[in-house]
Amino acid sequence: MRKHIAVLAAIAVFPGTSWALDQALLKAAEEAMHKGVHYFRTEVAYGGGYLGTYLPDLSDQWGEGHATRTQNWIQPPGSPSVGFAFLRAWEATGDKFYLDGAKEVADALVYGQLECGGWNYIVDHAPEGAKRYYYRHNKDSDDESLKSGRNQATFDDNVTQHATRLLMAVDDALDKKDEAIHDAALYALDFMLRAQHESGGWSQRYPLSGRGYGDFFTFNDSTIRDCADVMMIAYRTYGDERYAEAVRKCGDFIIKAQLPEPQAIWAQQYDFDLKPAWARRFEPPGPCGGESRGVLSLLIEIALFTGDAKYLEPIPKALDWYKRSALPNGRWARFYELKTNRPLYLTSDNRTSYWLTYDDSDLPDHYGFQSGSYPSSVETAYNDIMAKGLEAYAKSREPEPMTPEQKVARAEAMETNVRQALKEQDEKGRWITTSGGYGADGGARIFTRVFQDRMRVLSEYVRLARSR
């Protein structure tokens, strides 16, 4: 997180440079950003946090499912993602108005942090919510009803991980001077360290329940990958060696969890004996062509983070599996049968009962049982590292500073998208569309994902224009 923006109040002038940027468009973009964020902060937010989808009149709202007005949603594109949109706007402009918005989101996360240190999918600001969940801020309460609610956090769907990222980012932006946010970030990181198994893996939920697949080590939905990413950010933010060690332990876990040849990829989830395990009824144990792509990308990142090439050793065998296991249609099955390597599917007539099958002619449409991407970016990165070495490859990935002329050219290239974002915004500052995330049924909605996308375009445009 960049903390201090050098060019805030005025546009720098470089001798001999001709500026072609449309100053009226720049002003309109800045006004649209402020208007959109003002509407979100003053009309949409509840307790400083957000959900995923709202009716235009704010009379109803959704997270992944229906939600009450007093609830915030943590899973992207919920509260933390909105907070990051505010931070990008602050970085682009230096305007404290946006940083204050990000701090409000962080405060909402502090409110909703469970006593264990992580988060559930939902934070509920209603009085009954404080009894349904055991929030950390009630730890010293004399009311036992406030300490008997749910106290199990989830790493599924990037929930606890993304909340922790946002807290760290806001903590960094505030120079670690906000005691509550700083303490909550470190408390969350301590929780994630406790949740990491001695083998190096993370379960889907923690504390463990002693039953069900939530206890299993989980690659599905990038669970372990997101945990490792948080630890890398934490080390860079706070410099605590424990976070770097957690990354190394995770890399060692991935090496141990690689299935034996000729199926040298990874399953979606593992039991405590490191054997592939069932999760939901349509998620059988066995090599997973889907999640293994993310595992391979994570190995590259861990090798670069640690400087240790041993984390690259599983990659050639895994790539060989992909080359041998493509389907006749050029895609890959999500699941393959252990030992036989036959593509494995499940069929269902009601989404409650499922039957294993080798036939892909009648698959449910609620789950991706096939995918079409070979991990070519991993292969390219691996070959480059082998040719250059880890240190040289890492250096080659560092972005070159842009010249003023390059910034202008990139900003000009964005003008069409900027104008489209301005055209779509209404007089209240809203972007109302019929598609953009959960809760969409063809009707007009305010989608937090759409808000974030439009703010990303405007913030990047303003950043380029103001830092040239």
C-alpha positions, 0 to 999 in steps of 0.5 A: 500500500502506498501511503503518501501520494507525492502529487496531490494538489496540482498537476506537475508541469514538465518542460517541453511536454505537450499535454493532450488530456481533456481537462473537462473530462478529468474534472468530470471524472473526479466529480463522479468519483466523489458523487458515487462514494458520497452516495455509497457512504451516506445512503447505502452503508450500514454501520460502515459496511456493505452488502452485494446488491440493492434495489434502487430505492434501498428497500431490499438487499442481498449478499450471496442470499437475501440479507437484512438492512442491518447486515454487512457481507464480507465475501467479495464483492462485499465490505472489504472490496468496497473498502479497497475501492475507496482506498484506490480513490484516495491513492489517486486523489489524496482526498481524505474523504475517500480514506475516511470511507475506507476507515468506516469499512475497517471499523465495520470489520472491527465490529464484526470480528469474531472472538476467535479472530476471523469472520463469518460471511455476515456481520449483523449490527442488529441486537439479535446479531450480537447474540447469533455471533460471538463478536470480539467486542463483547468478550468482556461483557457480563451478558452471557448471551453475547458470548454464546453465539457462533464463534467459528470463522471461515476461510471459504470464499476469501472471507477472513482473508479479504477482511484481514487484507483490508484491515492491513491496508487501512492500518498501513494507510493510517500509519498504524496510528488507529489503535482499534484497526491496528489491533484487529489486524494483528489479532486476525493474523494471530488467528490465521497463524493458529489456524494453520495446521502443523503440516502447513495447510489451512482448513476451510473453517476454524476452530475445527468442529470435529465433523464435516469437510469444513475441517479438511485442508482446502484448495477449493475456491483458492482457500489456501492460496488466499491464506498464503497471500495474506501471510505474504502481505503481512510480512511485507507490511509488518516484517514479522518473521512468523508470517514468512515462516507460515508461507514456507510451511504452506509451500512445504504442505503443497509439495507433500500434498501433490498426488503421485505420478502419473496424477501429479496434481492436487485434490480440492480437499484433504483429510488429516492423513493428506488423503483426498477427501469428499466435500459436498455431494458433488465434490468427490476426492481425486485429482482436480484439474480446476483448483490445481491451476491456482496451486501451481500459480501459488508455487511460483509466488512462494518460490519468488517470496522465499527465494527457494527453488524447491517450491518449483520442483512439483511444476513439471510433473503437474504440467505433464499431467495437463498435457496428457489429460485434456479431453477430446474437446480441448478442455479438462474435467474438474475431477478425475478418478484416482488411479485410472485418471478417467474424467469423473462427473456427477449428474443430478435430477434435483440438486439434492441427490447426485450420481457418479458417472463418466458421461458428460452429456447431462451435467448440472449447470450450477457447477463447473465440471469442465474448464478450458484453460491450460496453465500456460502462464505457469509454464511460461513463468517456470521456463523463464525462471529456469532460464534467468534464475529466481532473482533475475526473474523477480527483478524482471517482473518489477514494473518500470516507472512510467514516463509522463508521456506514457501516463498521458497515453494510457489515460487517453486510451482510457477515455472511452471507458471513462465517458461510458462510466460517466454516462451510466451514472445517474444524478444521485451518483448511482450505477444501476444495471440489470446484471452485476452479481448476486441478487440479479433476476433481470431487474434493475439493481445497485451492484457493489461489484459494478460500483467497484468496477466503475470506480476502478476505471475512474480512479486509474484515470485520475491517478494517471492524470494527476501524477504525470 
